[in-house]
Amino acid sequence: MEFAKEREELVASLQRHRISEKVLKSMLKVPRHLFIPAAYISSAYVDTPLNIGYGQTISAPHMVAIMCDLLDLQESNTVLEVGTGSGYNAAVMSELIGDAGKVYSTERIPELVKSSESNLKAAGYHNVKVFLSDGSIGLPEHAPYDRICVTASAPSVPEPLIQQLKAGGKMVIPVGEMFQSLYIITKKGDGTAVSKEWGGVVFVPLIGKHGFHFESKPYRH
């Protein structure tokens, strides 16, 4: 299969990040080359972020793997993704939750909604639905969610996302502007949220009502 060897080598290299076996197996199944512009296809299986246009990037594979690992995605989970981008992260999560699960993904850039839908269809993923919307307010019509994955950095954890997370659910979200950290948010049975800092990251800014209200220079991640 095209790119099979390169994908295997990439996934093998991710073991140094102590990624779980189930995440590594899922990433082996996802054809990353179908989620990037043709101009960058030679770098499809290099562990680096890549430009997908409109000031946005597809995350480096190690970052996708780390976030999926921290989320501890389970079969049949209902997942909210904030920031579809090219659709690659959603595809990896789709593999992890299986056909019985569902990924609802929000994207604010119309062109990326269209291209991500096309990418996901070409790659054979049918349990991901992409919405043109402000992801910082979540997607209340399909809440509550077992897991929430935010792929852009917010000034603080948006309250609507906490509200839309199920009791016992988990969210991963980068927070900060110039200096960002990735946080794991766990919602307790009484509705309170407990946060744990994972470490420094660099993401594009989350634009929206509960994000940054300005268009700023995109960050690599």
Contacts in CASP RR format, 6 or more apart in sequence:
PFRMAT RR
TARGET T0000
AUTHOR 0000-0000-0000
METHOD contacts of the structure
MODEL  1
MEFAKEREELVASLQRHRISEKVLKSMLKVPRHLFIPAAYISSAYVDTPL
NIGYGQTISAPHMVAIMCDLLDLQESNTVLEVGTGSGYNAAVMSELIGDA
GKVYSTERIPELVKSSESNLKAAGYHNVKVFLSDGSIGLPEHAPYDRICV
TASAPSVPEPLIQQLKAGGKMVIPVGEMFQSLYIITKKGDGTAVSKEWGG
VVFVPLIGKHGFHFESKPYRH
2 33 0 8 1.000
3 31 0 8 1.000
3 32 0 8 1.000
3 33 0 8 1.000
3 44 0 8 1.000
3 45 0 8 1.000
6 44 0 8 1.000
6 45 0 8 1.000
7 27 0 8 1.000
7 28 0 8 1.000
7 31 0 8 1.000
7 32 0 8 1.000
7 45 0 8 1.000
8 28 0 8 1.000
9 45 0 8 1.000
10 27 0 8 1.000
10 45 0 8 1.000
10 46 0 8 1.000
10 47 0 8 1.000
10 61 0 8 1.000
11 24 0 8 1.000
11 27 0 8 1.000
11 28 0 8 1.000
11 61 0 8 1.000
13 47 0 8 1.000
14 24 0 8 1.000
14 27 0 8 1.000
14 47 0 8 1.000
14 61 0 8 1.000
14 62 0 8 1.000
14 65 0 8 1.000
15 24 0 8 1.000
17 62 0 8 1.000
17 65 0 8 1.000
17 66 0 8 1.000
19 65 0 8 1.000
19 66 0 8 1.000
19 69 0 8 1.000
20 69 0 8 1.000
22 96 0 8 1.000
23 65 0 8 1.000
23 68 0 8 1.000
23 69 0 8 1.000
23 92 0 8 1.000
23 96 0 8 1.000
24 65 0 8 1.000
26 68 0 8 1.000
26 92 0 8 1.000
26 95 0 8 1.000
26 96 0 8 1.000
27 61 0 8 1.000
27 64 0 8 1.000
27 65 0 8 1.000
27 92 0 8 1.000
27 95 0 8 1.000
29 95 0 8 1.000
30 88 0 8 1.000
30 91 0 8 1.000
30 92 0 8 1.000
30 95 0 8 1.000
30 123 0 8 1.000
31 123 0 8 1.000
32 44 0 8 1.000
32 45 0 8 1.000
32 58 0 8 1.000
32 61 0 8 1.000
32 88 0 8 1.000
33 41 0 8 1.000
33 44 0 8 1.000
33 45 0 8 1.000
34 119 0 8 1.000
34 122 0 8 1.000
34 123 0 8 1.000
35 58 0 8 1.000
35 86 0 8 1.000
35 87 0 8 1.000
35 88 0 8 1.000
35 91 0 8 1.000
35 116 0 8 1.000
35 119 0 8 1.000
35 123 0 8 1.000
36 43 0 8 1.000
36 44 0 8 1.000
36 50 0 8 1.000
36 52 0 8 1.000
36 58 0 8 1.000
36 86 0 8 1.000
36 88 0 8 1.000
37 50 0 8 1.000
37 51 0 8 1.000
37 52 0 8 1.000
37 53 0 8 1.000
40 50 0 8 1.000
40 51 0 8 1.000
43 50 0 8 1.000
45 61 0 8 1.000
47 60 0 8 1.000
47 61 0 8 1.000
47 62 0 8 1.000
48 60 0 8 1.000
49 57 0 8 1.000
49 58 0 8 1.000
49 59 0 8 1.000
49 60 0 8 1.000
49 63 0 8 1.000
49 220 0 8 1.000
49 221 0 8 1.000
50 57 0 8 1.000
50 58 0 8 1.000
51 57 0 8 1.000
52 58 0 8 1.000
52 85 0 8 1.000
52 86 0 8 1.000
52 112 0 8 1.000
52 115 0 8 1.000
54 109 0 8 1.000
54 111 0 8 1.000
54 112 0 8 1.000
55 204 0 8 1.000
55 218 0 8 1.000
56 85 0 8 1.000
56 109 0 8 1.000
56 112 0 8 1.000
56 204 0 8 1.000
56 218 0 8 1.000
57 204 0 8 1.000
57 218 0 8 1.000
57 220 0 8 1.000
57 221 0 8 1.000
58 85 0 8 1.000
58 86 0 8 1.000
58 88 0 8 1.000
59 88 0 8 1.000
59 89 0 8 1.000
59 151 0 8 1.000
59 203 0 8 1.000
59 221 0 8 1.000
60 221 0 8 1.000
63 201 0 8 1.000
63 221 0 8 1.000
64 88 0 8 1.000
64 89 0 8 1.000
64 92 0 8 1.000
65 92 0 8 1.000
66 182 0 8 1.000
66 198 0 8 1.000
67 89 0 8 1.000
67 149 0 8 1.000
67 151 0 8 1.000
67 172 0 8 1.000
67 182 0 8 1.000
68 89 0 8 1.000
68 92 0 8 1.000
68 93 0 8 1.000
68 96 0 8 1.000
68 149 0 8 1.000
70 170 0 8 1.000
70 172 0 8 1.000
70 182 0 8 1.000
70 184 0 8 1.000
70 198 0 8 1.000
71 79 0 8 1.000
71 93 0 8 1.000
71 147 0 8 1.000
71 149 0 8 1.000
71 170 0 8 1.000
71 171 0 8 1.000
71 172 0 8 1.000
72 147 0 8 1.000
72 170 0 8 1.000
73 79 0 8 1.000
73 93 0 8 1.000
73 96 0 8 1.000
73 97 0 8 1.000
73 147 0 8 1.000
74 96 0 8 1.000
74 97 0 8 1.000
74 146 0 8 1.000
75 97 0 8 1.000
75 98 0 8 1.000
75 100 0 8 1.000
75 101 0 8 1.000
76 97 0 8 1.000
76 98 0 8 1.000
76 100 0 8 1.000
76 101 0 8 1.000
77 96 0 8 1.000
77 97 0 8 1.000
77 101 0 8 1.000
77 146 0 8 1.000
77 147 0 8 1.000
78 101 0 8 1.000
78 102 0 8 1.000
78 104 0 8 1.000
78 142 0 8 1.000
78 144 0 8 1.000
78 145 0 8 1.000
78 146 0 8 1.000
78 147 0 8 1.000
79 93 0 8 1.000
79 97 0 8 1.000
79 101 0 8 1.000
79 102 0 8 1.000
79 103 0 8 1.000
79 104 0 8 1.000
79 145 0 8 1.000
79 146 0 8 1.000
79 147 0 8 1.000
79 148 0 8 1.000
79 149 0 8 1.000
80 103 0 8 1.000
80 104 0 8 1.000
80 105 0 8 1.000
80 106 0 8 1.000
80 138 0 8 1.000
80 139 0 8 1.000
80 142 0 8 1.000
80 143 0 8 1.000
80 145 0 8 1.000
80 147 0 8 1.000
80 148 0 8 1.000
80 149 0 8 1.000
80 161 0 8 1.000
80 164 0 8 1.000
81 89 0 8 1.000
81 90 0 8 1.000
81 93 0 8 1.000
81 103 0 8 1.000
81 104 0 8 1.000
81 105 0 8 1.000
81 106 0 8 1.000
81 148 0 8 1.000
81 149 0 8 1.000
81 150 0 8 1.000
81 151 0 8 1.000
82 105 0 8 1.000
82 106 0 8 1.000
82 135 0 8 1.000
82 136 0 8 1.000
82 138 0 8 1.000
82 148 0 8 1.000
82 149 0 8 1.000
82 150 0 8 1.000
82 151 0 8 1.000
82 152 0 8 1.000
82 161 0 8 1.000
82 206 0 8 1.000
83 105 0 8 1.000
83 106 0 8 1.000
83 107 0 8 1.000
83 108 0 8 1.000
83 135 0 8 1.000
83 150 0 8 1.000
83 151 0 8 1.000
83 152 0 8 1.000
84 90 0 8 1.000
84 105 0 8 1.000
84 106 0 8 1.000
84 107 0 8 1.000
84 112 0 8 1.000
84 113 0 8 1.000
84 116 0 8 1.000
84 130 0 8 1.000
85 107 0 8 1.000
85 109 0 8 1.000
85 112 0 8 1.000
85 116 0 8 1.000
85 151 0 8 1.000
86 112 0 8 1.000
86 115 0 8 1.000
86 116 0 8 1.000
86 119 0 8 1.000
87 105 0 8 1.000
87 116 0 8 1.000
87 119 0 8 1.000
87 120 0 8 1.000
87 128 0 8 1.000
87 130 0 8 1.000
88 119 0 8 1.000
89 149 0 8 1.000
89 151 0 8 1.000
90 103 0 8 1.000
90 105 0 8 1.000
90 116 0 8 1.000
90 120 0 8 1.000
90 125 0 8 1.000
90 128 0 8 1.000
90 130 0 8 1.000
91 119 0 8 1.000
91 120 0 8 1.000
91 123 0 8 1.000
91 125 0 8 1.000
91 128 0 8 1.000
93 103 0 8 1.000
93 147 0 8 1.000
93 149 0 8 1.000
94 103 0 8 1.000
94 125 0 8 1.000
94 127 0 8 1.000
94 128 0 8 1.000
97 103 0 8 1.000
97 127 0 8 1.000
98 127 0 8 1.000
99 127 0 8 1.000
101 127 0 8 1.000
102 127 0 8 1.000
102 128 0 8 1.000
102 129 0 8 1.000
102 142 0 8 1.000
103 127 0 8 1.000
103 128 0 8 1.000
103 129 0 8 1.000
104 129 0 8 1.000
104 131 0 8 1.000
104 139 0 8 1.000
104 142 0 8 1.000
104 145 0 8 1.000
105 116 0 8 1.000
105 128 0 8 1.000
105 129 0 8 1.000
105 130 0 8 1.000
105 131 0 8 1.000
106 130 0 8 1.000
106 131 0 8 1.000
106 132 0 8 1.000
106 133 0 8 1.000
106 134 0 8 1.000
106 135 0 8 1.000
106 138 0 8 1.000
106 139 0 8 1.000
107 113 0 8 1.000
107 116 0 8 1.000
107 130 0 8 1.000
107 131 0 8 1.000
107 132 0 8 1.000
107 133 0 8 1.000
108 132 0 8 1.000
108 133 0 8 1.000
108 134 0 8 1.000
108 135 0 8 1.000
108 207 0 8 1.000
108 208 0 8 1.000
110 132 0 8 1.000
113 130 0 8 1.000
113 131 0 8 1.000
113 132 0 8 1.000
116 130 0 8 1.000
117 130 0 8 1.000
120 128 0 8 1.000
120 130 0 8 1.000
131 139 0 8 1.000
133 139 0 8 1.000
134 208 0 8 1.000
134 209 0 8 1.000
135 206 0 8 1.000
135 208 0 8 1.000
136 154 0 8 1.000
136 158 0 8 1.000
136 160 0 8 1.000
136 161 0 8 1.000
136 206 0 8 1.000
136 207 0 8 1.000
136 208 0 8 1.000
136 209 0 8 1.000
136 210 0 8 1.000
136 211 0 8 1.000
137 158 0 8 1.000
137 160 0 8 1.000
137 208 0 8 1.000
137 209 0 8 1.000
137 210 0 8 1.000
138 158 0 8 1.000
138 160 0 8 1.000
138 161 0 8 1.000
138 164 0 8 1.000
139 164 0 8 1.000
140 160 0 8 1.000
140 164 0 8 1.000
143 163 0 8 1.000
143 164 0 8 1.000
144 164 0 8 1.000
144 165 0 8 1.000
144 166 0 8 1.000
145 164 0 8 1.000
145 165 0 8 1.000
145 166 0 8 1.000
145 169 0 8 1.000
146 166 0 8 1.000
146 169 0 8 1.000
146 170 0 8 1.000
147 169 0 8 1.000
147 170 0 8 1.000
147 171 0 8 1.000
148 161 0 8 1.000
148 164 0 8 1.000
148 165 0 8 1.000
148 170 0 8 1.000
148 171 0 8 1.000
148 172 0 8 1.000
148 173 0 8 1.000
148 185 0 8 1.000
149 171 0 8 1.000
149 172 0 8 1.000
150 161 0 8 1.000
150 171 0 8 1.000
150 172 0 8 1.000
150 173 0 8 1.000
150 174 0 8 1.000
150 206 0 8 1.000
151 203 0 8 1.000
152 174 0 8 1.000
152 203 0 8 1.000
152 204 0 8 1.000
152 205 0 8 1.000
152 206 0 8 1.000
152 207 0 8 1.000
153 174 0 8 1.000
153 175 0 8 1.000
153 176 0 8 1.000
153 177 0 8 1.000
153 180 0 8 1.000
153 201 0 8 1.000
153 202 0 8 1.000
153 203 0 8 1.000
153 204 0 8 1.000
153 205 0 8 1.000
153 206 0 8 1.000
153 219 0 8 1.000
154 173 0 8 1.000
154 174 0 8 1.000
154 175 0 8 1.000
154 176 0 8 1.000
154 206 0 8 1.000
154 210 0 8 1.000
154 211 0 8 1.000
154 212 0 8 1.000
155 175 0 8 1.000
155 176 0 8 1.000
155 177 0 8 1.000
155 211 0 8 1.000
155 212 0 8 1.000
156 175 0 8 1.000
157 171 0 8 1.000
157 173 0 8 1.000
157 175 0 8 1.000
157 183 0 8 1.000
157 185 0 8 1.000
157 193 0 8 1.000
157 195 0 8 1.000
158 210 0 8 1.000
158 211 0 8 1.000
159 210 0 8 1.000
160 210 0 8 1.000
161 171 0 8 1.000
161 173 0 8 1.000
161 210 0 8 1.000
162 171 0 8 1.000
162 185 0 8 1.000
162 187 0 8 1.000
162 193 0 8 1.000
165 171 0 8 1.000
165 185 0 8 1.000
165 187 0 8 1.000
165 193 0 8 1.000
166 187 0 8 1.000
167 187 0 8 1.000
167 188 0 8 1.000
167 189 0 8 1.000
167 190 0 8 1.000
167 191 0 8 1.000
168 186 0 8 1.000
168 187 0 8 1.000
168 188 0 8 1.000
168 189 0 8 1.000
169 186 0 8 1.000
169 187 0 8 1.000
170 184 0 8 1.000
170 185 0 8 1.000
170 186 0 8 1.000
170 187 0 8 1.000
171 184 0 8 1.000
171 185 0 8 1.000
171 187 0 8 1.000
172 182 0 8 1.000
172 183 0 8 1.000
172 184 0 8 1.000
172 185 0 8 1.000
172 198 0 8 1.000
173 182 0 8 1.000
173 183 0 8 1.000
173 185 0 8 1.000
174 180 0 8 1.000
174 181 0 8 1.000
174 182 0 8 1.000
174 183 0 8 1.000
174 201 0 8 1.000
174 203 0 8 1.000
174 221 0 8 1.000
175 181 0 8 1.000
175 182 0 8 1.000
175 183 0 8 1.000
177 205 0 8 1.000
177 212 0 8 1.000
179 200 0 8 1.000
180 200 0 8 1.000
180 201 0 8 1.000
180 202 0 8 1.000
180 203 0 8 1.000
180 219 0 8 1.000
181 197 0 8 1.000
181 198 0 8 1.000
181 199 0 8 1.000
181 200 0 8 1.000
181 201 0 8 1.000
182 197 0 8 1.000
182 198 0 8 1.000
182 199 0 8 1.000
182 200 0 8 1.000
182 201 0 8 1.000
183 195 0 8 1.000
183 196 0 8 1.000
183 197 0 8 1.000
183 198 0 8 1.000
184 195 0 8 1.000
184 196 0 8 1.000
184 198 0 8 1.000
185 193 0 8 1.000
185 194 0 8 1.000
185 195 0 8 1.000
186 193 0 8 1.000
186 194 0 8 1.000
186 195 0 8 1.000
186 196 0 8 1.000
187 193 0 8 1.000
187 194 0 8 1.000
188 194 0 8 1.000
201 221 0 8 1.000
202 219 0 8 1.000
202 220 0 8 1.000
202 221 0 8 1.000
203 219 0 8 1.000
203 221 0 8 1.000
204 218 0 8 1.000
204 219 0 8 1.000
204 221 0 8 1.000
205 211 0 8 1.000
205 212 0 8 1.000
205 216 0 8 1.000
205 218 0 8 1.000
205 219 0 8 1.000
206 212 0 8 1.000
207 213 0 8 1.000
207 214 0 8 1.000
207 215 0 8 1.000
END
